[in-house]
Amino acid sequence: MKKYTNTGSKDTRSGFGAGMTELGQKNENVVALCADLIGSLKFDDFKKNHPERFFQIGIAEANMIGIAAGLTIGGKIPFTGTFANFSTGRVYDQIRQSVAYSDKNVKICASHAGLTLGEDGATHQILEDIGLMKMLPGMTVINTCDYNQTKAATIALAEHHGPAYLRFGRPVVPNFTPADEPFVIGKAILLNEGTDVTIIATGHLVWEALLAAEALEAKGISAEVINIHTIKPLDEAAILKSVAKTGCVVTAEEHNILGGLGESVARVLALNHPKPQEFVAVQDSFGESGTPEQLMDKYKLNHQAIEAAVEKVMKRK
């Protein structure tokens, strides 16, 4: 098994901030809009260096989406920023009508996604956002795993034409992907080759999947690990190639089991190559207040849960 090293835990939202800083320097068409959360979204450097291209909208997220859609008409590339709950659920109508239906080149950037927002509790911990966004025709949906990948995805989105949703988080997590690894939208990354089971993970669960694979190797189970950073468009070829070899799959995500990555993978398998699948995800419930570690443990979103799902799915082969 290839070993991945945590080069220093960082929050993925800081990766977004670093990406915006770089974009500000090299692409004059990039503009940033924020809903009164400059520090939380790490917009500080962009605002300082490019005040004429930064728009503080205030706590008016629907207005922010509308302004962003309008800015695209003049050739600007707007990146909007607020918490994932306010980036999607609060403004779904505006995204659907003004961005997706109108095919506007807006980048909806969402921090504090999932349970790992932590102590702010269920009202802020959106677990439905991937489903909401992937259902919109033409919407690209990206969910990054660490600081380096979030920075790379942010930069890549400026070159990608069309509406996009970029999801990242609040807590510090292991930073393990190479800093110079190219980010290709829609292209999965094979992290570890295996023969007995495929583990397909996204976001914060990618590192947990690697930990699970290491533990499984000690038990004599060879796990293939795939990082699906782009949930839409999905790399169907990579999924089918892996599962054809291993014969079973576990999906892992910090999202509701309904509407997330797992359902997208299940659709691909059902249409092409049906095989046993187990899901590591939130089981159709809201979150609650607690530390990220407490919540990931209670809702079984960790490497131990992935290991248990692997052992279960292999019995169904």
C-alpha positions in Angstrom: 0.0 0.0 0.0 1.3 3.5 -0.9 1.7 5.5 2.2 0.4 9.1 2.4 1.8 11.5 4.9 0.1 14.3 6.7 2.4 17.2 6.0 0.7 19.4 8.6 -3.0 19.6 9.3 -4.8 22.7 7.8 -8.4 23.8 7.3 -9.7 23.4 3.7 -11.2 26.9 3.9 -7.7 28.3 4.1 -6.9 26.4 0.9 -9.8 28.3 -0.7 -8.4 31.6 0.6 -4.9 30.8 -0.8 -6.5 29.9 -4.1 -8.3 33.2 -4.2 -5.2 35.1 -3.4 -3.4 33.5 -6.4 -6.3 34.1 -8.7 -6.5 37.7 -7.7 -2.9 38.1 -8.8 -3.2 36.4 -12.1 -6.7 36.8 -13.4 -8.2 40.3 -13.4 -11.6 39.0 -14.3 -12.0 37.1 -11.0 -14.1 39.0 -8.5 -15.2 38.0 -5.0 -18.5 38.4 -3.2 -19.0 37.7 0.5 -22.0 37.6 2.8 -20.4 39.2 5.9 -18.0 36.3 6.6 -14.6 37.6 5.3 -12.6 35.9 8.0 -14.5 32.7 8.0 -14.0 32.3 4.2 -10.4 33.6 4.3 -11.1 36.4 1.9 -8.8 38.8 3.8 -5.9 38.8 1.4 -8.1 39.1 -1.7 -9.9 42.1 -0.1 -6.7 43.8 0.9 -5.0 43.4 -2.4 -7.9 43.9 -4.8 -10.5 46.1 -3.0 -12.0 47.1 -6.3 -12.8 43.5 -7.1 -14.2 42.6 -3.7 -17.9 43.1 -2.8 -19.1 42.9 0.8 -22.8 42.1 0.3 -23.7 41.6 4.0 -26.2 39.1 5.3 -28.1 39.1 2.1 -27.2 35.8 0.4 -30.0 35.8 -2.2 -28.9 39.3 -3.3 -25.3 38.0 -3.5 -26.2 35.3 -6.0 -28.2 37.7 -8.1 -25.3 40.2 -8.2 -22.9 37.4 -9.1 -25.1 36.3 -12.0 -25.2 39.9 -13.3 -21.4 40.3 -13.0 -20.9 37.4 -15.4 -22.7 39.3 -18.2 -19.7 41.8 -18.3 -17.2 38.9 -18.5 -16.3 38.8 -14.8 -15.8 35.4 -13.0 -17.6 35.8 -9.6 -16.7 33.6 -6.6 -19.3 33.8 -3.9 -18.5 32.9 -0.3 -20.5 32.0 2.8 -21.3 28.9 4.9 -22.6 25.9 2.9 -26.0 26.1 4.5 -26.4 29.7 3.4 -24.8 29.0 0.0 -27.4 26.4 -1.0 -30.5 25.9 1.1 -31.1 29.6 1.8 -30.7 30.6 -1.8 -31.7 27.6 -3.8 -34.3 29.5 -5.9 -31.8 32.2 -6.9 -29.2 29.6 -7.8 -31.7 27.6 -9.8 -33.2 30.5 -11.8 -30.4 33.0 -12.0 -27.3 30.8 -12.2 -28.1 27.2 -13.3 -31.1 27.8 -15.7 -29.3 30.8 -17.1 -26.0 29.0 -17.4 -24.1 31.8 -15.7 -20.4 31.4 -14.9 -20.8 31.7 -11.1 -18.6 29.8 -8.7 -20.6 29.1 -5.5 -18.0 28.5 -2.8 -19.2 27.0 0.4 -17.3 26.7 3.7 -18.4 25.0 7.0 -20.1 22.1 5.2 -21.3 19.0 6.9 -21.1 17.9 10.6 -17.6 19.2 11.1 -18.9 22.7 11.3 -19.2 21.4 14.9 -20.6 23.4 17.8 -22.9 25.7 15.8 -25.3 22.7 15.6 -27.9 21.3 13.3 -29.2 24.5 11.9 -25.9 25.3 10.3 -24.7 21.8 9.5 -26.2 21.2 6.1 -26.0 17.6 5.0 -28.1 17.9 1.9 -26.1 20.4 -0.2 -24.4 18.0 -2.5 -27.8 16.5 -3.4 -29.3 20.0 -4.0 -26.5 21.1 -6.2 -26.0 17.9 -8.2 -29.7 17.9 -9.2 -29.3 21.2 -11.1 -28.7 20.7 -14.8 -25.3 21.9 -15.8 -24.0 22.4 -12.3 -20.5 21.1 -11.5 -20.1 19.8 -7.9 -16.7 19.6 -6.2 -16.0 18.4 -2.7 -12.2 18.6 -1.8 -10.3 16.5 0.7 -7.5 18.8 2.1 -5.9 22.2 1.9 -3.8 21.5 -1.2 -6.6 20.1 -3.2 -9.0 22.9 -2.2 -6.5 25.5 -3.4 -6.0 23.7 -6.7 -9.7 23.3 -7.2 -10.3 27.0 -6.6 -7.7 27.9 -9.2 -9.0 25.4 -11.7 -12.6 26.7 -11.4 -11.5 30.1 -12.8 -10.7 28.3 -16.1 -13.8 26.2 -16.1 -16.8 27.9 -17.8 -20.2 27.3 -16.3 -21.9 27.2 -12.9 -20.0 25.3 -10.2 -20.4 24.5 -6.5 -17.2 24.1 -4.4 -17.6 22.5 -1.0 -15.0 22.7 1.8 -14.9 22.8 5.6 -14.1 24.5 8.9 -11.8 22.2 10.9 -8.1 21.4 10.4 -7.7 18.1 8.7 -4.6 16.2 7.4 -3.0 17.8 4.4 -1.7 14.9 2.4 -2.2 15.4 -1.4 0.9 16.8 -3.3 1.0 20.5 -3.6 1.8 20.3 -7.3 -0.8 17.7 -8.2 -2.9 18.9 -11.1 -6.6 19.3 -10.4 -8.7 18.0 -13.3 -12.4 18.5 -12.9 -14.3 15.3 -13.4 -11.2 13.0 -13.1 -11.0 10.7 -10.0 -7.7 10.1 -8.3 -6.6 6.5 -7.6 -4.8 6.7 -4.2 -4.2 3.1 -3.5 -4.5 0.0 -5.7 -6.3 -3.1 -4.3 -8.0 -6.3 -5.3 -10.6 -7.1 -2.7 -12.8 -4.0 -2.3 -13.1 -0.5 -3.7 -13.5 2.4 -1.2 -14.8 5.5 -2.9 -14.5 8.6 -0.7 -15.0 12.3 -0.9 -14.1 15.3 1.2 -12.9 14.7 4.8 -13.6 11.0 4.5 -10.7 10.5 2.0 -8.1 10.5 4.7 -10.3 8.2 6.8 -10.5 5.9 3.8 -6.7 5.7 3.6 -6.5 4.9 7.3 -9.1 2.2 6.8 -7.2 0.7 3.9 -4.0 0.6 6.1 -5.9 -1.2 8.9 -7.5 -3.6 6.4 -4.2 -4.5 4.9 -3.0 -5.7 8.3 -6.0 -8.0 8.2 -5.1 -9.3 4.8 -7.7 -7.3 2.9 -6.5 -5.4 -0.2 -8.5 -2.2 -0.5 -8.5 0.1 -3.6 -9.0 3.7 -2.6 -10.4 6.3 -5.0 -10.7 10.1 -4.2 -13.8 11.4 -5.9 -13.4 15.1 -5.6 -15.8 15.9 -8.4 -19.2 14.4 -7.7 -20.6 15.9 -10.9 -19.5 15.2 -13.6 -18.7 11.8 -12.0 -15.8 9.8 -13.3 -17.9 6.7 -14.2 -15.0 5.0 -16.0 -12.8 5.0 -13.0 -15.5 3.6 -10.8 -16.5 0.8 -13.2 -12.9 -0.2 -13.8 -12.2 -0.5 -10.1 -15.4 -2.4 -9.2 -15.1 -4.8 -12.1 -11.8 -5.8 -10.5 -12.8 -5.9 -6.8 -16.4 -7.0 -7.0 -17.7 -4.7 -4.3 -17.7 -1.1 -3.1 -18.0 1.1 0.0 -18.7 4.8 -0.4 -17.8 7.3 2.3 -19.0 10.9 2.6 -19.8 13.6 5.2 -23.3 14.0 3.8 -26.8 12.5 4.1 -27.0 9.0 2.6 -29.8 10.4 0.5 -28.7 12.4 -2.4 -24.9 12.2 -2.0 -21.9 10.5 -3.6 -23.1 7.0 -2.6 -26.4 7.4 -4.6 -24.5 8.6 -7.6 -22.2 5.6 -7.5 -25.1 3.3 -7.0 -26.8 4.7 -10.1 -23.6 4.1 -12.2 -23.4 0.5 -10.9 -27.1 -0.3 -11.4 -27.0 0.9 -15.0 -23.7 -0.8 -15.9 -22.3 -3.3 -13.5 -24.4 -4.1 -10.4 -22.3 -5.1 -7.4 -22.7 -5.1 -3.6 -22.4 -1.6 -2.1 -22.3 -0.3 1.5 -22.7 3.3 2.5 -20.8 5.3 5.1 -22.9 8.5 5.5 -25.3 10.2 7.8 -28.4 8.0 8.0 -31.2 10.4 7.1 -30.9 12.7 10.1 -29.9 16.2 11.1 -26.7 16.8 13.1 -26.3 18.3 16.5 -23.9 20.4 18.5 -20.5 18.9 19.4 -16.9 18.9 18.5 -16.1 17.6 15.0 -14.4 14.6 16.5 -17.4 13.8 18.7 -19.8 14.1 15.8 -17.8 12.1 13.3 -17.6 9.4 15.9 -21.3 9.4 16.9 -22.5 9.5 13.3 -20.0 6.8 12.2 -18.1 8.8 9.7 -14.6 7.6 10.4 -12.1 4.9 9.4 -13.5 2.4 11.9 -16.9 2.7 10.2 -15.3 2.3 6.8 -13.5 -0.9 8.0 -16.8 -2.3 9.3 -18.6 -1.5 6.0 -15.8 -3.2 4.0 -16.1 -6.4 6.1 -19.9 -6.3 5.7 -19.8 -5.8 1.9 -17.2 -8.5 1.3 -19.6 -11.0 2.8 -22.1 -10.1 0.0 -19.7 -10.7 -2.9 
